[in-house]
Amino acid sequence: MARSIPRRQGGFTLMELLVVLIIAVGLLGLAGVRFAAGTPGAELRAAAREMTSGLRYVRAAALSSGQEQVLLVDVDNGRYWIAGREQQTRRVPERVDIHLVTSRDEVVSDRVAGLRFYPDGSATGGRVTFSRDGRHMVVDVDWLTGRARVLDP
């Protein structure tokens, strides 16, 4: 005797709902990242992280080479580079302002000054502040350890 299989009622399976949910979450996540990338806070965080990375690189170069290394910052034109490597200049986003506090001995001109790292890992110390639309992000360089870090205001 043959049994009849009941006909499936309209609706979605759990698997279909999960697939749709995963796709929707992925699309919303991408939209959120694209939206956040244009905000002043995201630009400031990116500029601060990139500067911190550059400072850590210069410190590592001083440690590994056994020679002093300097990161020069042009506050008027929003750019920075390792002394002697001007062709590798990095730029901050156009609408982001830079303010630099460093040792008086490291001031090169009215607009350019440096942060010096020594072979033992120490530094002249200093602070780089990125600002836009009343918001600020600060990168601090400890003079004793040469440690560069982003301070969350």
C-alpha positions in Angstrom: 0.0 0.0 0.0 1.4 3.3 -1.0 1.4 6.2 1.4 1.0 9.6 0.2 3.5 12.2 1.3 1.8 15.3 2.6 2.2 18.3 0.4 4.6 21.0 1.8 2.9 24.1 3.0 4.1 27.5 1.9 6.9 29.2 3.8 10.6 29.0 4.2 12.9 26.5 5.7 15.2 27.4 8.5 18.2 27.0 6.2 16.7 29.5 3.7 16.1 32.0 6.5 19.7 31.7 7.8 21.1 32.2 4.3 19.1 35.4 3.8 20.0 36.6 7.3 23.7 36.0 6.7 23.6 37.9 3.4 21.7 40.8 5.0 24.1 41.1 7.8 27.1 41.1 5.4 25.6 43.8 3.3 24.8 46.0 6.3 28.3 45.5 7.6 29.8 46.7 4.3 27.4 49.6 4.2 28.4 50.6 7.8 32.1 50.4 6.9 31.7 52.6 3.8 29.6 55.1 5.8 32.1 55.2 8.7 35.1 55.8 6.3 33.8 59.2 5.4 33.3 60.4 9.0 35.8 62.8 10.6 36.4 60.3 13.5 37.4 57.6 11.1 39.7 59.8 9.2 41.4 60.9 12.5 41.7 57.4 13.7 43.2 56.3 10.4 45.7 59.2 10.4 46.7 58.5 14.0 47.2 54.8 13.4 49.2 55.4 10.3 51.4 57.9 12.2 51.9 55.5 15.0 52.9 52.8 12.6 55.4 55.1 11.0 56.9 56.1 14.4 57.2 52.4 15.4 59.0 51.7 12.1 61.5 54.5 12.7 62.1 53.3 16.3 62.7 49.8 15.0 65.1 51.1 12.3 67.1 53.0 15.0 67.3 49.8 17.2 68.3 47.6 14.3 70.8 49.9 12.6 72.4 51.2 15.8 72.0 54.8 14.4 69.7 57.7 15.3 66.6 58.0 13.1 64.3 60.9 12.7 60.7 61.2 11.5 60.1 64.7 10.1 56.7 66.2 10.1 55.6 69.1 7.9 52.6 70.5 9.8 51.6 73.0 7.1 51.4 70.6 4.3 50.1 67.6 6.2 53.0 65.2 5.4 55.8 63.3 7.1 58.8 61.2 6.2 61.9 59.6 7.5 64.9 61.9 7.2 66.9 61.0 4.1 63.9 59.3 2.5 61.8 62.1 1.2 60.6 60.0 -1.8 58.6 57.9 0.7 56.5 60.8 2.1 53.2 60.0 3.7 50.2 62.4 3.7 47.4 62.8 6.1 43.9 63.3 4.8 43.4 66.8 3.3 40.9 68.1 5.8 42.9 66.9 8.9 45.1 69.4 10.7 48.4 68.4 12.4 49.9 69.9 15.6 53.3 68.7 16.7 54.9 69.1 20.1 58.6 68.0 20.2 62.0 69.0 21.5 63.1 72.5 20.6 66.3 70.9 19.2 64.3 69.0 16.6 62.7 72.1 15.0 64.0 72.4 11.4 61.9 75.4 10.3 58.6 77.2 11.0 56.7 74.3 9.6 58.9 71.2 9.9 60.1 69.5 13.0 61.2 66.0 13.9 60.8 63.2 16.4 64.2 61.5 17.0 64.7 57.9 18.0 68.0 56.7 19.5 69.7 53.3 19.1 68.7 52.3 22.7 65.0 52.7 21.8 64.5 56.0 23.6 63.4 59.1 21.8 63.2 62.9 22.1 59.5 62.3 22.9 56.6 64.3 21.7 53.0 64.4 20.7 51.2 64.6 17.4 47.6 65.8 17.4 45.3 65.3 14.5 42.2 67.4 14.4 39.1 68.0 12.3 35.7 69.5 13.0 36.4 69.9 16.7 37.5 66.3 17.2 41.1 65.2 18.1 43.2 62.1 18.1 46.6 62.2 19.8 49.7 60.1 19.1 52.1 60.2 22.1 55.8 59.3 21.9 57.3 58.5 25.3 60.8 59.9 25.6 62.2 57.2 27.9 61.0 54.1 26.1 60.3 55.6 22.6 56.9 53.9 22.7 54.4 55.4 20.3 50.7 55.0 21.0 47.4 56.5 20.2 45.7 58.1 23.2 41.9 58.0 23.2 40.8 61.5 24.3 
